[in-house]
């Protein structure tokens, strides 16, 4: 049986400060995390404070498009 649109979807969280630095070529890379969210309960974009190994501190990670 095929399922329709699932409520749970995978989302990618990307470091906001690394994205800004990558334009200046100061950063070695961009920190990304993969998580899940419930599409019905959380229709807007997620933002979490997570550890970035490139910045060596906790920064805001926001949801990006796939």
C-alpha positions, -999 to +999 in steps of 0.1 A: +000+000+000+014+034-010+015+061+016+005+096+007+022+127+022+038+116+055+036+140+084+073+134+093+099+148+069+137+149+070+152+184+072+187+197+070+200+223+095+229+244+084+251+268+105+241+304+098+275+319+108+295+295+086+274+303+056+283+340+060+320+333+064+322+309+034+317+339+011+350+354+025+367+319+023+376+321+060+358+289+070+369+253+061+334+241+056+297+244+067+283+225+096+251+205+088+228+183+108+199+161+096+168+158+117+130+152+113+100+174+119+063+170+118+050+190+089+015+195+104+027+207+138+056+228+126+049+243+092+075+271+094+113+266+093+132+252+123+161+269+141+181+252+168+213+262+187+238+234+180+275+229+181+295+239+150+328+221+147+341+247+123+333+277+145+341+258+177+310+272+195+273+268+197+256+287+169+221+290+153+214+263+127+185+270+104+165+247+081+175+248+044+158+236+013+168+202-001 
